[in-house]
Amino acid sequence: MKKFLDINIEDKFKVKTELVLTGIINSKYYGKIESGNYLKFNFKENVITRKIIGVDYFTIPFYLSLDEVKTRNVGLLIEFENEKELKGILDSKTLRQVAEIYKD
C-alpha cells in the first residue's frame, strides 16, 4: 500500500451498525478519497489499519469561495473487526489524532 494523505481525526460515531470517523483533510484532496482506501490509526497503543467502505464530504460554508478553503471535513465509513472493537473505538477518549490514508 502507498500512503496517500494525512487526516486529522476529530470525532467518531455509530450509524445503525456502522462506524464513522470524521476528520479534516487538505482541500487539494477533496473528492480523491475512495471506498477501498485504507485508514491507519492508533488505537489502544496499537496501530491498526481498516478499510474505508464509504466517504462523504461536508459542504463548505456558503459565504466562502473554493479557493478560500484550505481544509475540508470528511466522514469515513470504516470496517471494524468485531463488536468489541467497535465498542472500544466508540468508547475511546483519545481517538483524536493524525491518521494516514493509503491506496492499494
MOHU-V35196 format. One record per residue. RES is the residue in one small letter. OMEGA is omega in whole degrees, 0 to 359 (999 if undefined). D_LAST is the distance of its C-alpha to the last C-alpha in Angstrom with 2 decimals. Layout:
BEGIN
[[RES & OMEGA & D_LAST] [RES & OMEGA & D_LAST]]
END
This chain:
BEGIN
[[m & 181 & 4.68] [k & 179 & 6.49] [k & 185 & 9.04] [f & 180 & 9.70] [l & 174 & 13.04] [d & 176 & 15.63] [i & 175 & 17.30] [n & 180 & 20.81] [i & 184 & 21.03] [e & 186 & 24.52] [d & 177 & 25.17] [k & 176 & 24.23] [f & 181 & 25.89] [k & 174 & 25.99] [v & 187 & 26.20] [k & 180 & 27.83] [t & 185 & 25.77] [e & 179 & 22.49] [l & 176 & 21.33] [v & 172 & 20.87] [l & 177 & 20.17] [t & 181 & 21.44] [g & 183 & 20.99] [i & 178 & 21.56] [i & 172 & 19.31] [n & 186 & 20.48] [s & 179 & 21.67] [k & 178 & 19.97] [y & 180 & 16.66] [y & 179 & 18.61] [g & 185 & 17.08] [k & 175 & 13.62] [i & 185 & 11.96] [e & 168 & 10.84] [s & 183 & 10.97] [g & 171 & 7.81] [n & 181 & 6.63] [y & 177 & 7.90] [l & 179 & 11.30] [k & 183 & 12.78] [f & 179 & 16.58] [n & 177 & 19.90] [f & 180 & 21.89] [k & 176 & 25.17] [e & 175 & 24.82] [n & 172 & 21.44] [v & 179 & 17.92] [i & 178 & 15.86] [t & 181 & 12.30] [r & 181 & 12.33] [k & 174 & 10.38] [i & 182 & 11.56] [i & 177 & 13.57] [g & 182 & 15.64] [v & 174 & 16.35] [d & 181 & 19.86] [y & 177 & 21.26] [f & 177 & 24.79] [t & 179 & 27.31] [i & 177 & 28.94] [p & 185 & 32.66] [f & 184 & 34.83] [y & 179 & 36.84] [l & 172 & 34.03] [s & 183 & 32.75] [l & 181 & 29.06] [d & 176 & 29.84] [e & 185 & 31.42] [v & 181 & 28.36] [k & 178 & 26.37] [t & 177 & 24.20] [r & 176 & 23.02] [n & 183 & 22.81] [v & 174 & 20.05] [g & 181 & 19.91] [l & 173 & 16.84] [l & 190 & 17.35] [i & 171 & 15.78] [e & 173 & 15.79] [f & 186 & 18.21] [e & 184 & 19.42] [n & 182 & 23.06] [e & 179 & 25.95] [k & 178 & 26.88] [e & 179 & 23.61] [l & 180 & 23.87] [k & 179 & 27.48] [g & 179 & 26.75] [i & 180 & 24.23] [l & 180 & 26.69] [d & 184 & 29.58] [s & 177 & 27.98] [k & 188 & 29.98] [t & 182 & 27.66] [l & 179 & 24.30] [r & 186 & 24.74] [q & 171 & 22.53] [v & 179 & 20.02] [a & 183 & 16.53] [e & 176 & 13.12] [i & 183 & 10.20] [y & 170 & 6.66] [k & 177 & 3.82] [d & 999 & 0.00]]
END
